[in-house]
Amino acid sequence: MHYVSRNGFYPETNRAVGSSTRILFCAATFYIAYAVWGIRVIDDMWFWIIEMLAYNSTGGFLRAVGFWVY
């Protein structure tokens, strides 16, 4: 018997959607920050901030659209 999540998808599908969404949010956040601050955004501190924003935005977005129901 295969495990299916509450949203009706297999865990592999949930991971793929979550990972892809996080990558898109990370790239979009980095692009916006680079457009505003330029090369100064290439710093270790900014990568942590961008990753934090992308990670939190991913969870919020996927819950808001109803893909993640937990």
mmCIF file of the N, C-alpha and C atoms, coordinates in Angstrom:
data_MODEL
# 
_entry.id   MODEL 
# 
loop_
_atom_site.group_PDB 
_atom_site.id 
_atom_site.type_symbol 
_atom_site.label_atom_id 
_atom_site.label_alt_id 
_atom_site.label_comp_id 
_atom_site.label_asym_id 
_atom_site.label_entity_id 
_atom_site.label_seq_id 
_atom_site.pdbx_PDB_ins_code 
_atom_site.Cartn_x 
_atom_site.Cartn_y 
_atom_site.Cartn_z 
_atom_site.occupancy 
_atom_site.B_iso_or_equiv 
_atom_site.pdbx_formal_charge 
_atom_site.auth_seq_id 
_atom_site.auth_comp_id 
_atom_site.auth_asym_id 
_atom_site.auth_atom_id 
_atom_site.pdbx_PDB_model_num 
ATOM 1   N N  . MET A 1 1  ? 0.845  -1.178 0.000  1.00 0.00 ? 1  MET A N  1 
ATOM 2   C CA . MET A 1 1  ? 0.000  0.000  0.000  1.00 0.00 ? 1  MET A CA 1 
ATOM 3   C C  . MET A 1 1  ? 0.895  1.248  0.000  1.00 0.00 ? 1  MET A C  1 
ATOM 4   N N  . HIS A 1 2  ? 0.566  2.178  -0.838 1.00 0.00 ? 2  HIS A N  1 
ATOM 5   C CA . HIS A 1 2  ? 1.351  3.402  -0.955 1.00 0.00 ? 2  HIS A CA 1 
ATOM 6   C C  . HIS A 1 2  ? 0.756  4.500  -0.079 1.00 0.00 ? 2  HIS A C  1 
ATOM 7   N N  . TYR A 1 3  ? 1.634  5.295  0.489  1.00 0.00 ? 3  TYR A N  1 
ATOM 8   C CA . TYR A 1 3  ? 1.217  6.399  1.340  1.00 0.00 ? 3  TYR A CA 1 
ATOM 9   C C  . TYR A 1 3  ? 0.784  7.585  0.479  1.00 0.00 ? 3  TYR A C  1 
ATOM 10  N N  . VAL A 1 4  ? -0.356 8.181  0.804  1.00 0.00 ? 4  VAL A N  1 
ATOM 11  C CA . VAL A 1 4  ? -0.842 9.379  0.129  1.00 0.00 ? 4  VAL A CA 1 
ATOM 12  C C  . VAL A 1 4  ? -1.085 10.434 1.203  1.00 0.00 ? 4  VAL A C  1 
ATOM 13  N N  . SER A 1 5  ? -0.616 11.656 0.953  1.00 0.00 ? 5  SER A N  1 
ATOM 14  C CA . SER A 1 5  ? -0.779 12.749 1.915  1.00 0.00 ? 5  SER A CA 1 
ATOM 15  C C  . SER A 1 5  ? -2.230 13.213 1.978  1.00 0.00 ? 5  SER A C  1 
ATOM 16  N N  . ARG A 1 6  ? -2.500 14.097 2.915  1.00 0.00 ? 6  ARG A N  1 
ATOM 17  C CA . ARG A 1 6  ? -3.857 14.635 3.062  1.00 0.00 ? 6  ARG A CA 1 
ATOM 18  C C  . ARG A 1 6  ? -4.342 15.372 1.814  1.00 0.00 ? 6  ARG A C  1 
ATOM 19  N N  . ASN A 1 7  ? -3.421 15.962 1.085  1.00 0.00 ? 7  ASN A N  1 
ATOM 20  C CA . ASN A 1 7  ? -3.821 16.709 -0.105 1.00 0.00 ? 7  ASN A CA 1 
ATOM 21  C C  . ASN A 1 7  ? -4.041 15.798 -1.306 1.00 0.00 ? 7  ASN A C  1 
ATOM 22  N N  . GLY A 1 8  ? -3.846 14.494 -1.144 1.00 0.00 ? 8  GLY A N  1 
ATOM 23  C CA . GLY A 1 8  ? -4.113 13.545 -2.207 1.00 0.00 ? 8  GLY A CA 1 
ATOM 24  C C  . GLY A 1 8  ? -2.933 13.235 -3.108 1.00 0.00 ? 8  GLY A C  1 
ATOM 25  N N  . PHE A 1 9  ? -1.780 13.781 -2.813 1.00 0.00 ? 9  PHE A N  1 
ATOM 26  C CA . PHE A 1 9  ? -0.590 13.549 -3.629 1.00 0.00 ? 9  PHE A CA 1 
ATOM 27  C C  . PHE A 1 9  ? 0.409  12.685 -2.866 1.00 0.00 ? 9  PHE A C  1 
ATOM 28  N N  . TYR A 1 10 ? 1.279  12.035 -3.623 1.00 0.00 ? 10 TYR A N  1 
ATOM 29  C CA . TYR A 1 10 ? 2.343  11.247 -3.018 1.00 0.00 ? 10 TYR A CA 1 
ATOM 30  C C  . TYR A 1 10 ? 3.400  12.181 -2.437 1.00 0.00 ? 10 TYR A C  1 
ATOM 31  N N  . PRO A 1 11 ? 4.158  11.726 -1.440 1.00 0.00 ? 11 PRO A N  1 
ATOM 32  C CA . PRO A 1 11 ? 5.215  12.567 -0.857 1.00 0.00 ? 11 PRO A CA 1 
ATOM 33  C C  . PRO A 1 11 ? 6.223  13.071 -1.879 1.00 0.00 ? 11 PRO A C  1 
ATOM 34  N N  . GLU A 1 12 ? 6.529  12.265 -2.888 1.00 0.00 ? 12 GLU A N  1 
ATOM 35  C CA . GLU A 1 12 ? 7.467  12.706 -3.915 1.00 0.00 ? 12 GLU A CA 1 
ATOM 36  C C  . GLU A 1 12 ? 6.943  13.931 -4.655 1.00 0.00 ? 12 GLU A C  1 
ATOM 37  N N  . THR A 1 13 ? 5.639  13.933 -4.932 1.00 0.00 ? 13 THR A N  1 
ATOM 38  C CA . THR A 1 13 ? 5.019  15.077 -5.605 1.00 0.00 ? 13 THR A CA 1 
ATOM 39  C C  . THR A 1 13 ? 5.051  16.309 -4.718 1.00 0.00 ? 13 THR A C  1 
ATOM 40  N N  . ASN A 1 14 ? 4.738  16.129 -3.440 1.00 0.00 ? 14 ASN A N  1 
ATOM 41  C CA . ASN A 1 14 ? 4.777  17.254 -2.508 1.00 0.00 ? 14 ASN A CA 1 
ATOM 42  C C  . ASN A 1 14 ? 6.181  17.839 -2.397 1.00 0.00 ? 14 ASN A C  1 
ATOM 43  N N  . ARG A 1 15 ? 7.190  16.971 -2.355 1.00 0.00 ? 15 ARG A N  1 
ATOM 44  C CA . ARG A 1 15 ? 8.575  17.463 -2.281 1.00 0.00 ? 15 ARG A CA 1 
ATOM 45  C C  . ARG A 1 15 ? 8.969  18.192 -3.555 1.00 0.00 ? 15 ARG A C  1 
ATOM 46  N N  . ALA A 1 16 ? 8.577  17.658 -4.698 1.00 0.00 ? 16 ALA A N  1 
ATOM 47  C CA . ALA A 1 16 ? 8.928  18.299 -5.971 1.00 0.00 ? 16 ALA A CA 1 
ATOM 48  C C  . ALA A 1 16 ? 8.271  19.668 -6.097 1.00 0.00 ? 16 ALA A C  1 
ATOM 49  N N  . VAL A 1 17 ? 7.006  19.763 -5.736 1.00 0.00 ? 17 VAL A N  1 
ATOM 50  C CA . VAL A 1 17 ? 6.307  21.051 -5.814 1.00 0.00 ? 17 VAL A CA 1 
ATOM 51  C C  . VAL A 1 17 ? 6.898  22.039 -4.815 1.00 0.00 ? 17 VAL A C  1 
ATOM 52  N N  . GLY A 1 18 ? 7.152  21.587 -3.588 1.00 0.00 ? 18 GLY A N  1 
ATOM 53  C CA . GLY A 1 18 ? 7.730  22.465 -2.571 1.00 0.00 ? 18 GLY A CA 1 
ATOM 54  C C  . GLY A 1 18 ? 9.124  22.943 -2.951 1.00 0.00 ? 18 GLY A C  1 
ATOM 55  N N  . SER A 1 19 ? 9.954  22.042 -3.440 1.00 0.00 ? 19 SER A N  1 
ATOM 56  C CA . SER A 1 19 ? 11.314 22.414 -3.838 1.00 0.00 ? 19 SER A CA 1 
ATOM 57  C C  . SER A 1 19 ? 11.310 23.370 -5.017 1.00 0.00 ? 19 SER A C  1 
ATOM 58  N N  . SER A 1 20 ? 10.486 23.090 -5.999 1.00 0.00 ? 20 SER A N  1 
ATOM 59  C CA . SER A 1 20 ? 10.411 23.962 -7.183 1.00 0.00 ? 20 SER A CA 1 
ATOM 60  C C  . SER A 1 20 ? 9.906  25.348 -6.819 1.00 0.00 ? 20 SER A C  1 
ATOM 61  N N  . THR A 1 21 ? 8.896  25.399 -5.958 1.00 0.00 ? 21 THR A N  1 
ATOM 62  C CA . THR A 1 21 ? 8.367  26.691 -5.530 1.00 0.00 ? 21 THR A CA 1 
ATOM 63  C C  . THR A 1 21 ? 9.414  27.472 -4.747 1.00 0.00 ? 21 THR A C  1 
ATOM 64  N N  . ARG A 1 22 ? 10.167 26.789 -3.864 1.00 0.00 ? 22 ARG A N  1 
ATOM 65  C CA . ARG A 1 22 ? 11.209 27.475 -3.094 1.00 0.00 ? 22 ARG A CA 1 
ATOM 66  C C  . ARG A 1 22 ? 12.305 28.017 -4.006 1.00 0.00 ? 22 ARG A C  1 
ATOM 67  N N  . ILE A 1 23 ? 12.681 27.256 -5.008 1.00 0.00 ? 23 ILE A N  1 
ATOM 68  C CA . ILE A 1 23 ? 13.697 27.726 -5.951 1.00 0.00 ? 23 ILE A CA 1 
ATOM 69  C C  . ILE A 1 23 ? 13.203 28.956 -6.699 1.00 0.00 ? 23 ILE A C  1 
ATOM 70  N N  . LEU A 1 24 ? 11.946 28.940 -7.123 1.00 0.00 ? 24 LEU A N  1 
ATOM 71  C CA . LEU A 1 24 ? 11.388 30.102 -7.827 1.00 0.00 ? 24 LEU A CA 1 
ATOM 72  C C  . LEU A 1 24 ? 11.342 31.335 -6.931 1.00 0.00 ? 24 LEU A C  1 
ATOM 73  N N  . PHE A 1 25 ? 10.892 31.154 -5.686 1.00 0.00 ? 25 PHE A N  1 
ATOM 74  C CA . PHE A 1 25 ? 10.852 32.285 -4.763 1.00 0.00 ? 25 PHE A CA 1 
ATOM 75  C C  . PHE A 1 25 ? 12.256 32.786 -4.433 1.00 0.00 ? 25 PHE A C  1 
ATOM 76  N N  . CYS A 1 26 ? 13.202 31.885 -4.287 1.00 0.00 ? 26 CYS A N  1 
ATOM 77  C CA . CYS A 1 26 ? 14.584 32.271 -4.002 1.00 0.00 ? 26 CYS A CA 1 
ATOM 78  C C  . CYS A 1 26 ? 15.164 33.067 -5.172 1.00 0.00 ? 26 CYS A C  1 
ATOM 79  N N  . ALA A 1 27 ? 14.943 32.591 -6.383 1.00 0.00 ? 27 ALA A N  1 
ATOM 80  C CA . ALA A 1 27 ? 15.448 33.289 -7.569 1.00 0.00 ? 27 ALA A CA 1 
ATOM 81  C C  . ALA A 1 27 ? 14.783 34.660 -7.726 1.00 0.00 ? 27 ALA A C  1 
ATOM 82  N N  . ALA A 1 28 ? 13.484 34.728 -7.497 1.00 0.00 ? 28 ALA A N  1 
ATOM 83  C CA . ALA A 1 28 ? 12.778 36.003 -7.622 1.00 0.00 ? 28 ALA A CA 1 
ATOM 84  C C  . ALA A 1 28 ? 13.246 36.995 -6.562 1.00 0.00 ? 28 ALA A C  1 
ATOM 85  N N  . THR A 1 29 ? 13.411 36.528 -5.326 1.00 0.00 ? 29 THR A N  1 
ATOM 86  C CA . THR A 1 29 ? 13.881 37.405 -4.254 1.00 0.00 ? 29 THR A CA 1 
ATOM 87  C C  . THR A 1 29 ? 15.296 37.889 -4.534 1.00 0.00 ? 29 THR A C  1 
ATOM 88  N N  . PHE A 1 30 ? 16.152 36.992 -5.004 1.00 0.00 ? 30 PHE A N  1 
ATOM 89  C CA . PHE A 1 30 ? 17.525 37.378 -5.338 1.00 0.00 ? 30 PHE A CA 1 
ATOM 90  C C  . PHE A 1 30 ? 17.535 38.388 -6.488 1.00 0.00 ? 30 PHE A C  1 
ATOM 91  N N  . TYR A 1 31 ? 16.723 38.166 -7.498 1.00 0.00 ? 31 TYR A N  1 
ATOM 92  C CA . TYR A 1 31 ? 16.666 39.084 -8.645 1.00 0.00 ? 31 TYR A CA 1 
ATOM 93  C C  . TYR A 1 31 ? 16.216 40.479 -8.210 1.00 0.00 ? 31 TYR A C  1 
ATOM 94  N N  . ILE A 1 32 ? 15.201 40.543 -7.367 1.00 0.00 ? 32 ILE A N  1 
ATOM 95  C CA . ILE A 1 32 ? 14.719 41.846 -6.889 1.00 0.00 ? 32 ILE A CA 1 
ATOM 96  C C  . ILE A 1 32 ? 15.793 42.534 -6.046 1.00 0.00 ? 32 ILE A C  1 
ATOM 97  N N  . ALA A 1 33 ? 16.425 41.778 -5.132 1.00 0.00 ? 33 ALA A N  1 
ATOM 98  C CA . ALA A 1 33 ? 17.473 42.364 -4.291 1.00 0.00 ? 33 ALA A CA 1 
ATOM 99  C C  . ALA A 1 33 ? 18.661 42.820 -5.134 1.00 0.00 ? 33 ALA A C  1 
ATOM 100 N N  . TYR A 1 34 ? 19.017 42.042 -6.156 1.00 0.00 ? 34 TYR A N  1 
ATOM 101 C CA . TYR A 1 34 ? 20.134 42.425 -7.031 1.00 0.00 ? 34 TYR A CA 1 
ATOM 102 C C  . TYR A 1 34 ? 19.788 43.671 -7.842 1.00 0.00 ? 34 TYR A C  1 
ATOM 103 N N  . ALA A 1 35 ? 18.534 43.786 -8.278 1.00 0.00 ? 35 ALA A N  1 
ATOM 104 C CA . ALA A 1 35 ? 18.112 44.966 -9.031 1.00 0.00 ? 35 ALA A CA 1 
ATOM 105 C C  . ALA A 1 35 ? 18.140 46.220 -8.161 1.00 0.00 ? 35 ALA A C  1 
ATOM 106 N N  . VAL A 1 36 ? 17.845 46.062 -6.874 1.00 0.00 ? 36 VAL A N  1 
ATOM 107 C CA . VAL A 1 36 ? 17.814 47.218 -5.964 1.00 0.00 ? 36 VAL A CA 1 
ATOM 108 C C  . VAL A 1 36 ? 19.208 47.581 -5.485 1.00 0.00 ? 36 VAL A C  1 
ATOM 109 N N  . TRP A 1 37 ? 19.985 46.591 -4.992 1.00 0.00 ? 37 TRP A N  1 
ATOM 110 C CA . TRP A 1 37 ? 21.260 46.876 -4.355 1.00 0.00 ? 37 TRP A CA 1 
ATOM 111 C C  . TRP A 1 37 ? 22.477 46.535 -5.193 1.00 0.00 ? 37 TRP A C  1 
ATOM 112 N N  . GLY A 1 38 ? 22.297 45.882 -6.304 1.00 0.00 ? 38 GLY A N  1 
ATOM 113 C CA . GLY A 1 38 ? 23.418 45.565 -7.177 1.00 0.00 ? 38 GLY A CA 1 
ATOM 114 C C  . GLY A 1 38 ? 24.335 44.502 -6.614 1.00 0.00 ? 38 GLY A C  1 
ATOM 115 N N  . ILE A 1 39 ? 25.617 44.641 -6.912 1.00 0.00 ? 39 ILE A N  1 
ATOM 116 C CA . ILE A 1 39 ? 26.606 43.620 -6.560 1.00 0.00 ? 39 ILE A CA 1 
ATOM 117 C C  . ILE A 1 39 ? 26.772 43.457 -5.053 1.00 0.00 ? 39 ILE A C  1 
ATOM 118 N N  . ARG A 1 40 ? 26.360 44.442 -4.274 1.00 0.00 ? 40 ARG A N  1 
ATOM 119 C CA . ARG A 1 40 ? 26.481 44.348 -2.815 1.00 0.00 ? 40 ARG A CA 1 
ATOM 120 C C  . ARG A 1 40 ? 25.634 43.216 -2.241 1.00 0.00 ? 40 ARG A C  1 
ATOM 121 N N  . VAL A 1 41 ? 24.671 42.733 -3.012 1.00 0.00 ? 41 VAL A N  1 
ATOM 122 C CA . VAL A 1 41 ? 23.817 41.647 -2.531 1.00 0.00 ? 41 VAL A CA 1 
ATOM 123 C C  . VAL A 1 41 ? 24.567 40.312 -2.522 1.00 0.00 ? 41 VAL A C  1 
ATOM 124 N N  . ILE A 1 42 ? 25.696 40.240 -3.225 1.00 0.00 ? 42 ILE A N  1 
ATOM 125 C CA . ILE A 1 42 ? 26.505 39.026 -3.231 1.00 0.00 ? 42 ILE A CA 1 
ATOM 126 C C  . ILE A 1 42 ? 27.353 39.031 -1.969 1.00 0.00 ? 42 ILE A C  1 
ATOM 127 N N  . ASP A 1 43 ? 26.742 38.678 -0.888 1.00 0.00 ? 43 ASP A N  1 
ATOM 128 C CA . ASP A 1 43 ? 27.395 38.631 0.412  1.00 0.00 ? 43 ASP A CA 1 
ATOM 129 C C  . ASP A 1 43 ? 26.790 37.478 1.195  1.00 0.00 ? 43 ASP A C  1 
ATOM 130 N N  . ASP A 1 44 ? 27.551 36.901 2.083  1.00 0.00 ? 44 ASP A N  1 
ATOM 131 C CA . ASP A 1 44 ? 27.073 35.741 2.831  1.00 0.00 ? 44 ASP A CA 1 
ATOM 132 C C  . ASP A 1 44 ? 25.800 36.051 3.609  1.00 0.00 ? 44 ASP A C  1 
ATOM 133 N N  . MET A 1 45 ? 25.711 37.233 4.202  1.00 0.00 ? 45 MET A N  1 
ATOM 134 C CA . MET A 1 45 ? 24.540 37.603 4.987  1.00 0.00 ? 45 MET A CA 1 
ATOM 135 C C  . MET A 1 45 ? 23.290 37.659 4.112  1.00 0.00 ? 45 MET A C  1 
ATOM 136 N N  . TRP A 1 46 ? 23.402 38.203 2.929  1.00 0.00 ? 46 TRP A N  1 
ATOM 137 C CA . TRP A 1 46 ? 22.230 38.337 2.057  1.00 0.00 ? 46 TRP A CA 1 
ATOM 138 C C  . TRP A 1 46 ? 21.694 36.985 1.616  1.00 0.00 ? 46 TRP A C  1 
ATOM 139 N N  . PHE A 1 47 ? 22.578 36.016 1.385  1.00 0.00 ? 47 PHE A N  1 
ATOM 140 C CA . PHE A 1 47 ? 22.095 34.694 0.984  1.00 0.00 ? 47 PHE A CA 1 
ATOM 141 C C  . PHE A 1 47 ? 21.241 34.066 2.074  1.00 0.00 ? 47 PHE A C  1 
ATOM 142 N N  . TRP A 1 48 ? 21.615 34.247 3.342  1.00 0.00 ? 48 TRP A N  1 
ATOM 143 C CA . TRP A 1 48 ? 20.798 33.719 4.436  1.00 0.00 ? 48 TRP A CA 1 
ATOM 144 C C  . TRP A 1 48 ? 19.459 34.444 4.508  1.00 0.00 ? 48 TRP A C  1 
ATOM 145 N N  . ILE A 1 49 ? 19.453 35.739 4.328  1.00 0.00 ? 49 ILE A N  1 
ATOM 146 C CA . ILE A 1 49 ? 18.206 36.509 4.376  1.00 0.00 ? 49 ILE A CA 1 
ATOM 147 C C  . ILE A 1 49 ? 17.295 36.126 3.218  1.00 0.00 ? 49 ILE A C  1 
ATOM 148 N N  . ILE A 1 50 ? 17.853 36.010 2.023  1.00 0.00 ? 50 ILE A N  1 
ATOM 149 C CA . ILE A 1 50 ? 17.069 35.633 0.849  1.00 0.00 ? 50 ILE A CA 1 
ATOM 150 C C  . ILE A 1 50 ? 16.506 34.222 1.026  1.00 0.00 ? 50 ILE A C  1 
ATOM 151 N N  . GLU A 1 51 ? 17.307 33.303 1.533  1.00 0.00 ? 51 GLU A N  1 
ATOM 152 C CA . GLU A 1 51 ? 16.836 31.936 1.759  1.00 0.00 ? 51 GLU A CA 1 
ATOM 153 C C  . GLU A 1 51 ? 15.716 31.900 2.796  1.00 0.00 ? 51 GLU A C  1 
ATOM 154 N N  . MET A 1 52 ? 15.850 32.679 3.856  1.00 0.00 ? 52 MET A N  1 
ATOM 155 C CA . MET A 1 52 ? 14.824 32.732 4.884  1.00 0.00 ? 52 MET A CA 1 
ATOM 156 C C  . MET A 1 52 ? 13.508 33.264 4.317  1.00 0.00 ? 52 MET A C  1 
ATOM 157 N N  . LEU A 1 53 ? 13.583 34.327 3.536  1.00 0.00 ? 53 LEU A N  1 
ATOM 158 C CA . LEU A 1 53 ? 12.375 34.878 2.921  1.00 0.00 ? 53 LEU A CA 1 
ATOM 159 C C  . LEU A 1 53 ? 11.741 33.891 1.943  1.00 0.00 ? 53 LEU A C  1 
ATOM 160 N N  . ALA A 1 54 ? 12.552 33.229 1.143  1.00 0.00 ? 54 ALA A N  1 
ATOM 161 C CA . ALA A 1 54 ? 12.030 32.269 0.170  1.00 0.00 ? 54 ALA A CA 1 
ATOM 162 C C  . ALA A 1 54 ? 11.391 31.070 0.870  1.00 0.00 ? 54 ALA A C  1 
ATOM 163 N N  . TYR A 1 55 ? 12.022 30.578 1.920  1.00 0.00 ? 55 TYR A N  1 
ATOM 164 C CA . TYR A 1 55 ? 11.500 29.420 2.645  1.00 0.00 ? 55 TYR A CA 1 
ATOM 165 C C  . TYR A 1 55 ? 10.143 29.743 3.275  1.00 0.00 ? 55 TYR A C  1 
ATOM 166 N N  . ASN A 1 56 ? 10.052 30.877 3.948  1.00 0.00 ? 56 ASN A N  1 
ATOM 167 C CA . ASN A 1 56 ? 8.796  31.264 4.582  1.00 0.00 ? 56 ASN A CA 1 
ATOM 168 C C  . ASN A 1 56 ? 7.715  31.581 3.550  1.00 0.00 ? 56 ASN A C  1 
ATOM 169 N N  . SER A 1 57 ? 8.096  32.199 2.451  1.00 0.00 ? 57 SER A N  1 
ATOM 170 C CA . SER A 1 57 ? 7.127  32.515 1.402  1.00 0.00 ? 57 SER A CA 1 
ATOM 171 C C  . SER A 1 57 ? 6.579  31.255 0.746  1.00 0.00 ? 57 SER A C  1 
ATOM 172 N N  . THR A 1 58 ? 7.413  30.248 0.604  1.00 0.00 ? 58 THR A N  1 
ATOM 173 C CA . THR A 1 58 ? 6.980  28.986 -0.007 1.00 0.00 ? 58 THR A CA 1 
ATOM 174 C C  . THR A 1 58 ? 5.890  28.331 0.823  1.00 0.00 ? 58 THR A C  1 
ATOM 175 N N  . GLY A 1 59 ? 6.127  28.189 2.104  1.00 0.00 ? 59 GLY A N  1 
ATOM 176 C CA . GLY A 1 59 ? 5.120  27.586 2.978  1.00 0.00 ? 59 GLY A CA 1 
ATOM 177 C C  . GLY A 1 59 ? 3.837  28.379 3.008  1.00 0.00 ? 59 GLY A C  1 
ATOM 178 N N  . GLY A 1 60 ? 3.947  29.685 3.118  1.00 0.00 ? 60 GLY A N  1 
ATOM 179 C CA . GLY A 1 60 ? 2.755  30.533 3.129  1.00 0.00 ? 60 GLY A CA 1 
ATOM 180 C C  . GLY A 1 60 ? 1.977  30.463 1.826  1.00 0.00 ? 60 GLY A C  1 
ATOM 181 N N  . PHE A 1 61 ? 2.688  30.482 0.720  1.00 0.00 ? 61 PHE A N  1 
ATOM 182 C CA . PHE A 1 61 ? 2.026  30.433 -0.589 1.00 0.00 ? 61 PHE A CA 1 
ATOM 183 C C  . PHE A 1 61 ? 1.325  29.100 -0.817 1.00 0.00 ? 61 PHE A C  1 
ATOM 184 N N  . LEU A 1 62 ? 2.022  27.994 -0.547 1.00 0.00 ? 62 LEU A N  1 
ATOM 185 C CA . LEU A 1 62 ? 1.418  26.681 -0.796 1.00 0.00 ? 62 LEU A CA 1 
ATOM 186 C C  . LEU A 1 62 ? 0.262  26.390 0.150  1.00 0.00 ? 62 LEU A C  1 
ATOM 187 N N  . ARG A 1 63 ? 0.276  26.953 1.336  1.00 0.00 ? 63 ARG A N  1 
ATOM 188 C CA . ARG A 1 63 ? -0.883 26.817 2.228  1.00 0.00 ? 63 ARG A CA 1 
ATOM 189 C C  . ARG A 1 63 ? -2.023 27.728 1.780  1.00 0.00 ? 63 ARG A C  1 
ATOM 190 N N  . ALA A 1 64 ? -1.694 28.918 1.294  1.00 0.00 ? 64 ALA A N  1 
ATOM 191 C CA . ALA A 1 64 ? -2.730 29.864 0.857  1.00 0.00 ? 64 ALA A CA 1 
ATOM 192 C C  . ALA A 1 64 ? -3.493 29.357 -0.368 1.00 0.00 ? 64 ALA A C  1 
ATOM 193 N N  . VAL A 1 65 ? -2.791 28.700 -1.291 1.00 0.00 ? 65 VAL A N  1 
ATOM 194 C CA . VAL A 1 65 ? -3.468 28.179 -2.481 1.00 0.00 ? 65 VAL A CA 1 
ATOM 195 C C  . VAL A 1 65 ? -4.126 26.827 -2.211 1.00 0.00 ? 65 VAL A C  1 
ATOM 196 N N  . GLY A 1 66 ? -3.901 26.249 -1.037 1.00 0.00 ? 66 GLY A N  1 
ATOM 197 C CA . GLY A 1 66 ? -4.539 25.004 -0.672 1.00 0.00 ? 66 GLY A CA 1 
ATOM 198 C C  . GLY A 1 66 ? -3.808 23.741 -1.069 1.00 0.00 ? 66 GLY A C  1 
ATOM 199 N N  . PHE A 1 67 ? -2.573 23.852 -1.548 1.00 0.00 ? 67 PHE A N  1 
ATOM 200 C CA . PHE A 1 67 ? -1.828 22.659 -1.925 1.00 0.00 ? 67 PHE A CA 1 
ATOM 201 C C  . PHE A 1 67 ? -1.355 21.908 -0.687 1.00 0.00 ? 67 PHE A C  1 
ATOM 202 N N  . TRP A 1 68 ? -0.842 22.629 0.297  1.00 0.00 ? 68 TRP A N  1 
ATOM 203 C CA . TRP A 1 68 ? -0.461 22.016 1.559  1.00 0.00 ? 68 TRP A CA 1 
ATOM 204 C C  . TRP A 1 68 ? -1.605 22.248 2.546  1.00 0.00 ? 68 TRP A C  1 
ATOM 205 N N  . VAL A 1 69 ? -2.233 21.193 2.984  1.00 0.00 ? 69 VAL A N  1 
ATOM 206 C CA . VAL A 1 69 ? -3.421 21.337 3.841  1.00 0.00 ? 69 VAL A CA 1 
ATOM 207 C C  . VAL A 1 69 ? -3.125 21.114 5.306  1.00 0.00 ? 69 VAL A C  1 
ATOM 208 N N  . TYR A 1 70 ? -1.905 20.842 5.678  1.00 0.00 ? 70 TYR A N  1 
ATOM 209 C CA . TYR A 1 70 ? -1.577 20.611 7.080  1.00 0.00 ? 70 TYR A CA 1 
ATOM 210 C C  . TYR A 1 70 ? -0.946 21.817 7.695  1.00 0.00 ? 70 TYR A C  1 
# 
